[in-house]
Amino acid sequence: MTQTTAATAPTTPTTRGMRQVEERVGKPINLYLLDAYIVRGLSVRGIAAEIDVDPATVSRWMRTWNVPPRYVGYQGRKPAA
């Protein structure tokens, strides 16, 4: 079994557009997408409006970074009982 290091670990390349958004939001795009979509509960359109890119671009970036999709009819988190 081999250990992977930072030099050999597979990475997803960032595009120029991703780097521009990273500069605007102040964090890596993958962390921003997880925070906006999972933690804050924004929609793809909401994220797109917030970072001023097309919703299709946000959707493609989410697939690239393996952000888990919500199911159809998602109504937000239910309050804890």
C-alpha positions in Angstrom: 0.0 0.0 0.0 1.4 3.4 -1.0 0.8 6.6 0.7 -0.2 9.6 -1.3 1.5 12.9 -0.6 0.6 16.4 -1.7 2.9 16.0 -4.7 1.3 12.8 -5.9 -2.3 13.3 -4.8 -4.8 13.8 -7.6 -6.0 17.4 -7.8 -8.8 19.0 -9.8 -7.3 21.9 -11.8 -8.8 25.3 -11.3 -9.7 27.4 -14.3 -9.1 31.1 -14.7 -12.8 31.8 -13.8 -12.5 29.7 -10.6 -9.4 31.5 -9.6 -11.1 34.9 -10.2 -14.0 33.9 -8.0 -11.6 32.5 -5.3 -10.0 36.0 -5.2 -13.4 37.7 -4.8 -14.7 35.3 -2.1 -11.4 34.9 -0.3 -11.4 31.1 -0.1 -10.9 28.1 -2.4 -13.9 27.5 -4.7 -14.6 24.0 -3.5 -14.9 25.2 0.1 -17.0 28.1 -0.9 -19.4 25.9 -2.9 -19.8 23.5 0.0 -20.4 26.4 2.4 -22.9 28.2 0.2 -24.8 25.1 -0.9 -24.7 22.7 2.1 -24.3 25.0 5.1 -26.1 28.2 4.0 -28.6 26.3 1.9 -28.4 28.5 -1.2 -29.6 27.3 -4.5 -27.4 27.0 -7.6 -29.1 30.2 -8.9 -28.5 31.9 -5.6 -24.8 31.0 -5.6 -24.5 32.2 -9.2 -26.1 35.5 -8.4 -23.8 35.9 -5.4 -20.6 35.4 -7.3 -21.8 36.8 -10.6 -21.4 33.8 -12.9 -23.9 31.7 -14.9 -25.9 29.1 -13.1 -24.7 26.4 -15.6 -21.1 27.3 -14.6 -21.9 26.8 -10.9 -23.5 23.5 -11.6 -20.5 22.4 -13.6 -18.1 23.4 -10.8 -20.2 21.6 -8.3 -20.0 18.4 -10.4 -16.2 18.9 -10.8 -15.7 19.3 -7.0 -18.2 16.5 -6.2 -20.6 18.6 -4.2 -23.5 16.3 -3.4 -26.8 17.3 -5.1 -30.0 17.8 -3.3 -33.1 15.8 -4.3 -36.1 17.3 -6.1 -38.5 18.8 -3.7 -35.8 19.7 -1.1 -37.4 22.0 1.5 -34.4 22.7 3.7 -33.3 21.0 6.9 -36.0 20.0 9.3 -35.6 21.3 12.9 -34.2 18.9 15.4 -36.9 17.3 17.6 
